[in-house]
């Protein structure tokens, strides 16, 4: 592959990559204002049985769905690179934008991926062992296959960098702070998009008000935002903290580590696996990590009913806590697969929150309208679809426009 001139590179589409703990999402964005994806896809259930691949274009003219061999992140990444090279070709790309789950205390702004940045990400990979190693491996694969193709990092923790120090400090010996152990928060790319869309739909005044954002999917977190800046969030040093999720526990009594070590001979790695892959909705229900499955079983399976009730209760409690941190509440936003699509869960979460000024309109909610609160509600409750990829695409195009990544960093 030969190096492209700056004008040609500026006109080429951008590929976004969003690696999760068990999935890799990708999307292609040709140059437009605002960027509009021309295709998107996903490899799902990585590391589990039934690993699958799917892609489609927005018009529905092209699509492909197939099961692939059960694989780990490395195998799934190689499969995706082979597919992208055949389907699109690396020469046809202007740059790649990666979602990087944690940039640590030093990295916030979108930036080119250099050797120095990769060294830093490797150094802090223990901050997010479910994500960072796989993301780094994906970057390395592209550097091997397409060494002159610029790659850029967008950090999921960046949205929360303005949190006051009191919200970042973990109550452990102070010496660990110098090693970067603090509350970082995650889902920041999603929250960035939500705030942009809130400003667009409701105006700057609403976006500068007292806002709680609820990103509810397989991973779930909430953020408190005031004056357009995050002041608190439910996830902490890792994405395993906060509210219960599909397979993640959320917040736990740290005494459980010693208890299970004594009673179960559980190692640190086994505990890590339990709280990330065997807990949350799956752990409580003992049957499924999918909230839809559990809702269907509520009437006949007390375990399913308790899992759903726990999920709604903990989110409702967090909304109340964040309203206290904000000094009130003007807007509540639901997003993510659960937040956008489950009218019943939204209703159950908001049940009892009338003391905050939330007046729910069940008909609007059942229809998943953009605003699901009543006209007389003091707090506006909204549904805004999640879109992390477009935030990445905008950032990459901005760097291309600024001539920031026209010269890729080659492997030594």
N, C-alpha and C positions, 0 to 999 in steps of 0.2 A: 504494500500500500504506500503510495507516495503522499508526501505532505501536501495539503491543500492550501491554496492562497486564501487570504483572509476573506475577501468578498464571497468566494464560493462556499467557504465553510459557514459564513453567516446565513446563507440561504438554505442550508441543508437542515433536515429535521433533527430533532433531539429525541433521544431514547431515555425514558425514566425507568429506574429500577427501584423497587420497594421490597426489600427482603425482610420477612418476618421470621419468627421462630419455627414455623412449619409451612411457610409459603414464600413464593417470589412472585410479585406482581410486576408487570411491565406495560409501558404504553409508548406510543410514537406520536410526536407532536410536530407537524410541519410548521413552518414560520407563518404566523398569523397574529393578529392583535384583537382580542386575547387569543392565546394558543388554544387550538382545538385538536383533540386527539383523532388520529386517523385509524388507529387500531389499538387494542389492548388485550391483555391476556394474563394468565395466572397458572403457576404450578402449585398445587394444593396438596395437603397432607404429606409433606416431606417428613421422612423419618417414621411414618405410620404406614399401615396397610392401605392399599387403594390409592397410591399416589396418582394424581391426574393432571393433565395439561389441557388448557382451553384457551382459544383466542377468538376475537370477533372484531369487526369494524362497526362503528356507530350506526351505519345504514343497514347493517344486517346482511350485506351482500357476500361477505366472506366470513366463514367460521370453521372452526375445527375443535373437536373434543375427542380426547382419547385417554385411556389409562396407560400409564407407563410403569416400568418396573419399579417396585418399591425401592426407594432410594434415600440416601442421605443428602445433605445440602450440596456436597461436592459433586455428586452424580447429577443432581437436579440442575445445578449451575452449568455443567458441561452440556447437558441435554438442551438447555435454553440457548446457550451460545451457538451450538450447532444449528438449531432451528433458525435463530436470528440471522446467522451467516447465509443460510440457504434462502430464507424468505426475503430479507431486506438487503443484506450485504453491508459489511462494515464501511466500505467506501461511500455508501450512500448516507452515512450519519455525520452530523456536524459535531456532536459531543454526546456524552452520557452523563446523566445526573443520577446520583445515588442518594437514597435516604440512608443516613448514618444515624443509628439510634442514639448514640451518646458521643458528644465531642469533648467531654470533660469540662473542666473549668476554663480552659484556654480558647476553645474554638466555638464560635457562635455564628459568624457570618458565613454564607455560602462561599466556597473557595475552591480553587483547583486542587486536585489530589496530587500532591508531590511526594517524593520519597520521604521527606521529613514528616509530612502529615501521616503517612502510612506507619512510620516508626512510632509516632505518638499513639496512633490508634491501637497498634499492637501492644504498646506499653499498658494501655488502660483497658485492654480487652476483657480483663476480669471484672470490669464494671458492669458489663452486659454479656455474660458468656453465652446466653441464648441467641444473641444477635450479632455482636461485633465480629467474632471470628468468621462467621459465614459471609458477612458483608465484605470483610477484608479479602477473603478468598475469591469472591466474585470480582473484585477490583483487580486482583492479581491475574485472574484468568483473562480478562480483557487486555491487560498490559501485555500478556504473552501473545494473544491472538491478533490484537490490533494495537501495536505499541505506539503508533502515532495518533491514535484517536484520543482526544482530550476527555478526561473524566473529572467530574466535579462532585463535591460533597455538600449535602444539605443536612443540617443537624436537627434531629427531633427534639433535642433539649433546648434549642436556642430560644424558643418562645418564652421559656420560664426564667431566662437569665435576669430579668428585672425583679424577680421575687425579692421581698425584703429579707435581710439576713436572718431575722427571727424565724422565717418560714423555711430557710435552707438548713439551719443547724440541726444536726442529729444529736440527741442527748447521750452521747458516748464520750470517752476521754478526748479532750480537746486536741491531743497530738495527732489524731487521725484526720483532722481537718486538713492538715498540711499535705496529706497523701491524697486529697481529693474526695474524701468520704463525706458527702453531703446529700441533701435532697435535690435531685436534678429535675424530675418530672419528665414526662414523655408525651407522645401524641401531639408534639408541638407543631408539626406541619399541618395536621388536621385543624388545630386551633387557629393557626394563621389564616387558613382558608375561611373558617367560620367567621372570624372577625371581619375579614374583607367582605364577605357576603352579607353580614349583618349591616355593615355600613352602607353597602349598595342597596339593600332592601328596605332598611328602616332609617337610614340617615346617620350622619356623624354623631348626633346627640345620643342616639341609642348605643352606638358603638363605644362612646366615651362614658356610658353609664355603668351601673353595677350589674355585671353579667356573670352567670354561671353557665359553663359549657359542659355538656354531658356526652362524651364519646363512648357509646355503648355498643360493643361488638364482642368478638371472641376475647379481645383485650378491652378492658373498660377503665376509663379514668374520667375525672372531672377537674375543671379548672375554674378558679375565681379570677375575674378580670375587672379592673377598675381603671378608668382613664385610658383604656386601650391596652393596658399592660397586665400581664399575669401577676397576681399577688400570692396565689397559693394553688396547689394542685394535689391530687390524691396519691399519685404514684410517688415514689421516693428515690432512693439510691439506685434501685432497679425497677423494672416494670412489674415485678411480682408484688409490689406493695400497693396499698389502697383498698378499693372495694373488691369483693369476690368477683372472679371472672369465670370463663368457661372451664379452664383447668388450673388457673392460678388461684392461690389462696387469698390474696390480698393481705391486709395487716394481720399479724399473729402475735401471740405472746412469745417473746424470745426465749422464755423458759422452756418452751417445747423442745428446743435443740438439745439441752441437757437431759430432759426427761426421756426423749426417744433414744438418745445415746445410751442411757442407763437401762431402759426397759426393753429396747428392741435391738440394741447394738447398732443403731443407725449411724452411718457415716455422714460427713458433711455433704458428700456428693449424693448420697441417697436422699438426704433431707432436701437438697436442691431439686432433685428430680421430683420428689413428692409435691413440693409447694408450687412447682411450675407446670407439671404435667398430670398430676393425679388428684388435684384438689379442686376448689371452687365448686361450680355446679356439678361437675363429674364426681368429685369426692363425696359431696353430701347426698346426691341422688343415687350413686352407685350404678347408674345406668347410662347416662348421656351427658355430654357437655353442651348439647344444643338446647337452647331455651325453648324452641318450638316443640321438640320432643317431650320435654318435661311438662309443658303446659297441657299437652294432650293427655298426659298420665295423671294430672293432679287429682282427679276425682277418685282414682283407684289406687294410687301409690303415694303414701304419706311422705316418702323420701323425696319424690319429685315435687310435691306440694311445698315441703319445707325448703327445698333448694330455691324455688321460684320466690317464695316469701322472703327468704334471706337476701336474695339479690335485690329485690325492690326496697326492702327495709334499709339496707346499708347505703344504697344510693340516695334514698330519701333523707336519711340521717346526714349524709355528706352535704347535700344541698342546704340543709338547715345550718350546718356548721359554717359553710362558705358564706351564707347570707349574714351570719354573725361577723365573720372576718371582713366582709364588705361594708357592713353597717347598713344593710338593707339589700333589696333585690329589685331590679328593673326588668331584666330579661333572663329567661331560661331557654337554652337552646339544646335540642336533642339531635344527635347525629349518630352515624355508625349503623351497622346492619340491624341491630336491635332498636336503637333509638329512632331510626327512620321508618322502620317497617312494622313494629309491634304496637298497635294502638292500645292493647290491653296493658302492656307493661308500662307505657307512658302514663296511662290512667292510674295504675296502681302505685306508681312512684309518686305522683302528685296528690294522691289521696291523703288528706290531712294537712296539706300545706296551705290551706286557705288562710292561716294566720299570717303567712308571709305576703298575702295579697294575690295569691294565685286563684283565679276563677276559671275553671276548666269548661270547655264546650265539648261535650261528648260526641256530638254530631260531626263537628269539624275534626275532632281527633279520629273518629272512625274512618273518615275520608282521607286522613293524613294530609290535611291542608297545610300550607306553609305556616299559618298561624292557627294554633289549636286552643288558644285561650278565648274566653268570652270577651265581648266588647267592653263589658264593665270591669274586667279584670285589671287591677292596678299593675300586675306583672304580666308582661307579654311572654307567652310560651310559643316557641317557634320550632319548626323542623327545617334543618338545612342539610342537604346531602353532603356527605364527606367527599373530599377530593384532594388527597395529599399530592397526587401526581402533578396536578396543574401548578401547584406551588413550586415543585421542583423544576418543572419546565420553564416557568417564568424566571426563576433564578438563573438557570443556565443561559437562557436567551439574554438576560441582562448582562451577564458576564461576557458573553460573546460580543454584545454591543459595546462593552467597555474594553474590548481587546484584551481581556484578562486571561483567557485560556486558549488563545490562538496557537500558541506553541506548546504542545504537550510535553509532559515530563517523560522522557524515555527511560527504560530500564537500564541500569548500569551495565 
